[in-house]
Amino acid sequence: MGKLVCLSIVVAALAALFGERVVNLSWCCGQLPSFDSCDPKHCRKRTLATRELVQNHLPNCVELKNLDYGSEDITILGNGLAFISTGLKYPGLPSQDVTAKLFVVDMKDSRKKPVELRMPRNFDLESFNPHGISLFTDPSDDAVYLFVVNHPQHKSQVELFKFAEEDFSLLHLKTITHELLHSVNDIVAVGVDAFYATNDHYFSHHLLKAFVETFLVQPWCNVVYYSPEGVKVVSEGYYFPNGINLSPDKKHVYVVDLFDHNVHVLERKDDNGLVSVKSMHVGSLCDNVEVDPETGDLWLGCHPNAWKAFMLDPNDPPGSEVIRIQNIHSDKPAVTQVYADDGQVIVGSSVATTYEGKLLIGTVYHKALCCDLK
């Protein structure tokens, strides 16, 4: 009898908690009329469901060819080669019956033509499902390593490649898996086989991810450090940690919390642990973050209205937004909207990065643009 009473109390408590969380989620607000207590402030807080964009376009924007199925992450080498991941298949996204690929664009070439990277013959392309990417140049011999978050059968693992510039090919070195790398979104390499990674969910099972975490909306997610010598959680307390990157001096790590609308600044310690320094509110649901190696400016591809991103209404598509943060370590950092579109030109921006006066904008499942910066 006592066990039954305890079970009833637990079920009642969970039901009450679920009810509160459903009300607080912005995509439920205004959609479930049975919840009379829905507070519009909570709606705006998480998904900015009522936000409408004012167009803020840049000159001379051109669509990059061959990137019709997304360009979820983009990162650029110092020599101007931009690496792009395409063809992401992810729960909640439009179904794409395409083979995922990796491309490179020479930003010094006026044609800006994406070239498909040659994959190793022994690599499983059928299950290849690339998400976040990162580059590392070995200072000892200038060898370039490409780290790719991969979700075969919606699992999480990291593929390590060595890049051969002479024929734009990749040599697959190894696949990295670990129980702490259970829901990896993005990655930033800090060595030939070492990196920080964001886990955007607490649970591994897709049903728990889709329903339990969606309703609870708790800051349960984390950042993990990986090296062959050890793997550990180095930062936690995030709602949906997404993009991650490194400051030019390698002393700080930047983590984007999509549902909290913040960019977190963390200091690296000698043991590769992370200590929180500050957070910056950006007013949008930002995805990936790229860092200008010269100025240290942060460039963010953002989702200005997550309700539209979840609904995927072709008559009211999700928009795109690019945000720049200057002097983030100062007392007065500047947050600026550089580009905004209501979905008529580009849908669902996920990344933005610059090279010599050009801005590349990538998307989760749509096309990619290259624009002139004003």
N, C-alpha and C positions, 0 to 999 in steps of 0.2 A: 504493500500500500504506500509506504514511504517513497519507494522508487517512482511509483506512478505520479505521486504529488510533485516530486522533483522534476520529472519529465514534463508534466503539465506546465509548471512554472517556466521551465526553459523554453518550451514551445511558445508560450504566451509572450515571453520577453522578446524572443526572436521575431514574432509576428509584429509586435509593437515597433521594434527597431526597423524591420523591413518597411513598415508603413511610413515611418518618419522619413526614411531614406528615399522612398519613392517620391514623396512629396517634395523633398529637397532637390532631387535631380531635375535639371532644367528641361530635359526633353520630356519629362512627365507633366510639367506645369502647363496648364492650358490644354493638355491632351487627355487627361483622365478626369472627367467632370465629377466623379464620385468623391474626389478629394477636395472638399470645400476650403480646407485650410491652406491650400497651396499659396506660398508666398512668392510673388514675382521677384523679390530680391534674391531668393535662392536660385531661381531660374537663371537670372543673369550671372550669378556668381560662378556657376560651373561651366555652362555651355554657351553663354552669351546669346541665348536663343532669340532675343528680340533685336539683336544688333543688325543694322543695315549699313552697308558700306557706301561711302562716297568714292567714286572712281578717282584714282590717283595713278595715272599711267606715266610711263617713261617713253622717251622718243626711240624710234627705230627698233621696235621689238620684232624679232623674227622667230618663227617656230623652228626648232631643230628637227631635222628629218630622222626618220626611223625610230623615234621615241614615242610611239602612239600608245604604249601600254605602261606609262608611268616612268618616272625618273626619281624614285623615292629618296635617294641620297646621292649627293654629288660632293666630291672633294678634289682639290686641285694641288698638283705638285708645283714646286717653285719654278719649274721650267715651262709652266703653262698647260700641262696635260691635265685635263679634267676627267676624272673617273666617275662613271654613272652606273647605278644599279637600276634595272628595269624588270617589270613583270611580276611584281609582288602579289602573291595570293594570300589574303588575310581575312579572317572572319569579319563580316560586315561590309567588305568591299565588293564592288561589282565583280561577277564571275568573269575570269579571263582565261580562256583556253589557249594560252600561248606559252611558248618556251621562254623561260626567263633568261636574260642575257646581261652581260656587262659590256659597257661601251667606254671609249675614250674619245675626247674632243681636244684637238690642239687649239688652244685659245689664241695662239699667235697667227694661226691661219685664218685669213679673212673669210673663208668659206664656212668655218665652224661646222664641219661635217663629222657627225658621229661615226666612229669606226668600231665595229664589233671586235672585242678582244677574243683571241683564239684560246679556247679552253683545252685542257689536257684530254687526251682520248680516254684515259682511264677514270675520268670524273663523271659522276652520275648527274647528267643534265636533266633527265626526266623529272627528278624530284627536286631539282635546284630551285630555291625560293628565296632570293636575296633580299635583305632588308638594309640595315645600316652598314656602312663601309668606313674603313680608315686606312691611311697610308703611313708607312714608316720607312724612312731612309736611313740605312745603317751608316753612321759616320765613319766607320773604319774602311769601307770599300764602296760607298755610295749605292749599294744594292737597294732596290725598292721592293718593299713587301706590302701586299694588299691583304687586309683582313676583311672578311665578309661574314656578316651575320646571316645564317641560313636556316630556313624553317622547312625541312623535308617532312612531309606528313604532319605539318604544324608543330614539329618539335623545335628545339633550339640548339644550335651548335655554331661554332665559328670555324670558317675555312681560312687557312693560311696559304697564300700564294706568293710566289716570287715573280716579279714582272720583268719581262725581256723587252726593252724598248725597240730593239732592232727589227722585230717582226710583230710587235704588239701581241705577244703571247703570254700565257700564265702557266707556271709550273706549280702544281699542287703539292704542297709540302706536308700538310697534315690536317686532320679534322680534330677540333678541340671540343670536348664535352665534359660537363661536370654538373653535379646535382645543384650547385649554387647558380649555375647558368641555365635556369629553367624557363625563362620567358624574356629572352634578350631582345631589346629593341635596337639599341645603337651601341657603338664601341669606339674607343679612342686608343690607338696603339701608343705605347711608351717604350717599346723595345722590340727586338726581333721576334720574340714570342711572349710578350707581356702586354697587358691592356687593362683598361677599365671598361666596364659594361653596365648598362642600365637594364634592370628587370622591370618591365612595365606592368606586370601582374604579380600577385602574391602566390596564387595557386597555379598549378601546372595543368590540371584537367580543364578542357575547353568549356565544359558546362559550368564549372565553378567560376571560371574566368568571366563567362558571359552573363551569368545570372547573379551569383552571390556577390562578387566584387562590384558589379554594376549597381546593385541596389544598396550595398553597404557604404560605398564611397569612403573608404578609410585609407589613411596614409600608411599603408603596410609595405610599400615597395621599396626597393633598395638599389644601391650601386655596389658592384663587386669588382675586386681586383684579382686578376689572374696572372700567374707566372708558373713555370714548371716547378718552382720551389714551393709554391703554396697558393691557395685560393682562399679569399676571405671577403666577408661583407665589410665595406669601409664607410658606408653612409646609408642611412635609412630614414624613413619618415616621409616618403613621397606618395602622392596620390597616383600619378602616372608619369614616372620619369621617362623621358623620351630621348632627345638629343643629348650628346655629351661631347665635350671637346677640351682642348688644352690651351693654356695661354702660351704666347710665343716664347716666354722664358722657362716654360715647363714647370713653373712653381704653383700654378693654380689649375683647377679643373672646374669647368662650367657644366652644370646639369640643368636641363630644361624640364620643369614639371608642367605638363600640358594642362591638366585639370586645375592646377593651382595658379596658373597664369604668371608663373615666376621663373626667373633664371637664378639659380643658386651658384654662388661663388664659394669654392672650397680650396683650402690650402693643403698642398701635398706635404706629407711628413717623410722623414728618412726611411721609415718602414713601409712607405706607400699608403699609409692610412690617410684619411681625409678629415679635415676639421672645417666646420662651417665658418665663413667669414661674414657673408651678407647675402641678401636676396634682393632681386630687382623685379618689381611688378611691371609687366609688359602690356597688359590690357588685351591680350589675345591668347588663343590656344596654340602655342608655338610648338613646332615639331623638332626639326633638326637645327643645330647651330654650327656655323662655320666661323673661323677666326682669321682675320686679316693678319698675315705674318709680319707685316711692316708696322701697322698702326695699332694692332691689338683690338680693333673694332670687332664686335660680334654681329653676325648676320643671321637672321632667323627667318625661316619659312613658316608661316602661321596659318591656322584655320580660324578665320574671324567669327564664324558662327557654326558651332559644332552640331546644333540641331539640324541644320541643312546638310551637314556632312553625313549624319546618320540616316536622314530620310532619303537622300539621293533622288530628289524629285527633278526630272529633266527640265521641267518648266520653271524651276526655282533652284538652280544648281548652287552648290557651296562655292563661296568665293575664295579668294587668295589674298594674302597680305605678306609683305616683306618688311621686317622691322630691323633697324640698326641701333646698336647700343655703343656709344662712344664713352671712353674714359670710365669704364665700369668700376675701376678700383678707386676712383676719386670720390670726394664728398658730394660732387654734383655731376653724376653721369647723365648723359643725354640719350633719351629714347625717342627715335624718330621713325615715323612711317615713311618708307621709301617708295613703296608700290602698293596699290590696292586695286582689285578687280572683283566685280560681283558675280563672277562665274561665266560671263559671256565670252571672255577671252581665254581664261585659264582656270581650271577647276582644282581645288584642293591642294594648294601649295604646301610642300613639305620641307623644302630646303632652298636656301639662297646663298650664293657665294660670288665673289668678285675677282676679276683679274684685269688689270690695266684698263680701267674705265668701263669695263663690261660687267653686267650683272646677269648671272645664270639663275633661273628659277625653275626648280623641279617640282613634280607633283607625285601624289601617291599612285594614281592610276591614269592620269591624263597626260598631256603633252608637256614639253619643256620649252621655255623661252630664253632668248638672249637679247638683252636690251642695253642701250647706252645709258650710263648714269648721267644725271644732269650735272 
